Amino acid sequence: MKGAILQLNVSDDPSGNLGQTLAMFGEAVAAGAEFILTPEVTNCVSTSRAHQQDVLMHETDDITLAALRKAAAEAGVWLLLGSLGLKTGDADGRFANRSFLIDPKGEIVARYDKIHMFDVQINETETYRESAGYRPGAQAVVADTPFGRIGMSVCYDVRFPLLYNALARAGARIVTVPAAFSPVTGAAHWHALLRARAIETGCFVIAPAQTGTHASAAHKTRDCYGHSLVVSPWGEVLLDAGVAPGVYNFTLDMDDVDRARGKVPSLTNARDFDPPQVNS
């Protein structure tokens, strides 16, 4: 399977970002990609909830979703739209961080709302409270494609291995981890976490990422780590995109999933067990 990651550096202007994304999409199609993947919050990276309230849209109205569905249909390719920030109509006004799998007809095959919210204080100057603006999802999602069943996740989910175990047990052979990772935690943990998720599940891990400093006209800017990765089921890094925005092509041999699981069949060796007993 030939694929392509779009490593993006988007601003807080969804309409301005769309042209960049469509241009990269066209480049990936021209290179022969059958499956194209974009990062988390493809439509808008913003540190301002008020600004997000002004520019984000409901799913039915979102210009990024509509344009990329059309582009996928015209090109006849599969698309993982890593995620979009979307209005929900929830009473508390919080948004959804929603990933979409789109087929070659432009139809939405699966939706996944990010389950784990990035609520952390990395240091004295870098604090995130994703749950203040986004409401968490509750449903794990897998979906079938001609090249294998895909398990969907987003960014901070990568720190919760039980989700990936559940996806693999549900038949996933590829897991997607679109992200807008912090540079601090990215440098420390990004590669290790993604390799671990691949090794534990025997899945390919494809992680398209936002990168660099994200422009903002009137609000505090945000930085992202980049380094979009593709990791084999044996834990080998097949692609590391570094920090430059662009289109990064890769090829997967899906038989590698069976080869890796045959060598170390941890999914079938796993046993249920009682919770820990505290001895004091």
Buried (B, 14 or more C-beta within 10 A) or exposed (E): BBBBBBBBBBBBBBEEBBEBBBEBBBBBBEEEBBBBBBBBBBBBBBBBBEBBEEBBBEBEEBEBBBBBBEBBBEBEBBBBBBBBBBBBEEEEEBBBBBBBBBBBEBEBBBBBBBBBBBEBEEEEEBEBEBEEBBBBBEEBBBBEBEBBBBBBBBBBBBBBBEBBBBBBBEEBBBBBBBBBBBBEBBEEBBBEBBBBBBBBBBBBBBBBBBBBEBBBEEBEBBBBBBBBBBBBBBBEBBBBBEBEBBBBBBEBEEEBBEEBBEEEEBBEEEEEEEEEEEEE
